[in-house]
Amino acid sequence: MTALYSDTHTEMEALQIRLWRQASPTQKMKMLAQLNASARLLALQGLRSKYPEATEKELRRRLADLVLGEALAHKVFGSASYAK
């Protein structure tokens, strides 16, 4: 088996893969939901750094632009207040 991660010891990587394979579908969905929530939090933090004066509403709209794309976010949420 080839290594998935160059910075992870091969035995630990094999253990991780074994645990993923043993996880139930429900456990896998929970892991995926946690990863998704973490990615959203990181994206929001990045947006807060980039736009420090933005309101929470504006940041969430900017997140929608990232996640959905600007065209779909516009269809779902209407015009962005920051759009020019």
Contacts in CASP RR format, 6 or more apart in sequence:
PFRMAT RR
TARGET T0000
AUTHOR 0000-0000-0000
METHOD contacts of the structure
MODEL  1
MTALYSDTHTEMEALQIRLWRQASPTQKMKMLAQLNASARLLALQGLRSK
YPEATEKELRRRLADLVLGEALAHKVFGSASYAK
1 14 0 8 1.000
1 17 0 8 1.000
3 10 0 8 1.000
3 13 0 8 1.000
4 13 0 8 1.000
4 17 0 8 1.000
5 13 0 8 1.000
8 16 0 8 1.000
20 28 0 8 1.000
23 31 0 8 1.000
40 63 0 8 1.000
40 67 0 8 1.000
43 63 0 8 1.000
43 66 0 8 1.000
43 67 0 8 1.000
44 59 0 8 1.000
44 60 0 8 1.000
44 63 0 8 1.000
47 54 0 8 1.000
47 59 0 8 1.000
47 62 0 8 1.000
47 63 0 8 1.000
47 66 0 8 1.000
48 54 0 8 1.000
48 59 0 8 1.000
51 58 0 8 1.000
51 59 0 8 1.000
51 62 0 8 1.000
54 62 0 8 1.000
54 82 0 8 1.000
57 81 0 8 1.000
58 80 0 8 1.000
58 81 0 8 1.000
58 82 0 8 1.000
61 73 0 8 1.000
61 77 0 8 1.000
61 80 0 8 1.000
61 81 0 8 1.000
61 82 0 8 1.000
62 80 0 8 1.000
62 82 0 8 1.000
64 73 0 8 1.000
64 76 0 8 1.000
64 77 0 8 1.000
65 73 0 8 1.000
65 80 0 8 1.000
67 73 0 8 1.000
68 76 0 8 1.000
73 80 0 8 1.000
74 80 0 8 1.000
END
